[in-house]
């Protein structure tokens, strides 16, 4: 093996050269700073010479450089023993497990290749077309819709869920990871939330496409399975009702909970009082317990024993469970155990169906590594704010709480943390102030054409009215629609318009990054003017783009804290 050949020079166990890099979460081959390594010569299977210090079979001793005096082997009388630094036992053990893992996955050449091909074969994919992103970017914010279906697939699941279900969206969590990886939000969407389901283009097995007609005023869980609706329909439904673009999805059935918890040797949970639930068959004493397999599935399915026996209380329990699973998967006990990592890789790839854009093991690994960058204290769990459906006499469904839900959706769209990340925000604010520092022209001298590049229809005209009437920017005009939609609002200005740009930036609340040095355009009076393009992030005429979003008044928890279900 390549690692053996590279390690031969210093008679080091090749496995010891594979080390876990805590910054990337991956195992790397770290060579000792020895001299130039020469190719192996002679019979690779030859026996090491006497006194070779117990070198492993097949690993030749270091070759003597041409012209150098021959030294006695170590241990021979009169010979000089090489200086060897022995790592501490704990470090040695870590290096060994790292080496073993590396050998299993990548260090064994052909075998490693076939193992990765095997994992690739475990992953099922669905083509969701334009419902999601075409690829995964490690440099941008991303949102993944995690869908738990109640379809009774998998061995031993015949007694769970709805016997005739085609696989509804029984448990749905929108996981949004901020661009700077400072925070992430896992937003649970109740299955009984009343929503509008849009028309859904779906790809059939034969490659053709059909459009499943939409529905108005129905339960959210009907966005999947019914009439052939695929996960792309659920993604479109989320966007339709929240305004949040979903990039990817991961869907799992009942087996996912069983196999993932077994792979990590159980997950710690806590209940305030003893549980003996006849429906889910969950039996737990008060306090902390470890659950895995069937018992773990029973824990997340239990409803009657927690809170008011409703789905909203079960969501809270599921969030606590997921926080504990995240802690266990990222613990050193898991990350340094080759057997657990292998079981986890098998379980995760077998349990998931994902969109084609992330349907490779390498991409799934990239997503996991990006999520790992987020401190667990800044991974928030929350539920879409809802109220009882006033149209029902017997309360069975819920609707959006319009006093809170729009603010929650706005926070997610704008990467605003549900936890406090004060230091990061302060740095960003200081950087913006430095970029915008300088003289500003009077508002009356600002010449600008306003284009709509993705904002709500009519935004350019409303902004024009606001600037002219409220701010005195009288030399402004409506330029119509931009050639293409933009995610962010921008202001392009010419070489002599920096003072005007800073004034308009202050009025609009534009960040320094929104200011684009470029070329002027000619306005209707034949004078040079700047171009303000209102992007999808535009919040409305008179609303500053940098206005801080107040933390939404919702119940939330974080992945770093242990909470007991009640």
GIRA-V41159 format. One record per run of one state. SS is the DSSP state (H for helix, E for strand, - for the rest). FROM is the first residue (numbers start at 1). TO is the last residue. If there is no record, write none. Layout:
BEGIN
SS_FROM_TO + SS_FROM_TO
END
This chain:
BEGIN
-_1_1 + H_2_10 + -_11_13 + H_14_17 + E_18_21 + -_22_25 + E_26_29 + -_30_88 + H_89_107 + -_108_109 + H_110_122 + -_123_123 + E_124_126 + -_127_128 + H_129_131 + -_132_141 + E_142_149 + -_150_168 + E_169_177 + -_178_183 + E_184_189 + -_190_192 + E_193_197 + -_198_199 + E_200_203 + -_204_208 + E_209_212 + -_213_214 + E_215_219 + H_220_223 + -_224_225 + H_226_228 + -_229_230 + H_231_242 + -_243_247 + E_248_252 + -_253_253 + H_254_263 + -_264_266 + E_267_271 + -_272_274 + E_275_276 + -_277_282 + E_283_284 + -_285_286 + E_287_291 + -_292_293 + H_294_301 + -_302_310 + H_311_329 + -_330_331 + H_332_335 + -_336_337 + H_338_351 + E_352_355 + H_356_358 + -_359_360 + H_361_372 + -_373_375 + H_376_378 + E_379_383 + -_384_385 + E_386_388 + -_389_397 + E_398_400 + -_401_404 + H_405_413 + -_414_421 + H_422_435 + -_436_442 + H_443_445 + -_446_446 + E_447_452 + -_453_458 + H_459_470 + -_471_474 + E_475_481 + -_482_489 + E_490_493 + -_494_497 + H_498_508 + -_509_511 + H_512_514 + E_515_517 + -_518_520 + E_521_522 + -_523_527 + E_528_534 + -_535_555 + E_556_558 + -_559_564 + E_565_565 + -_566_566
END
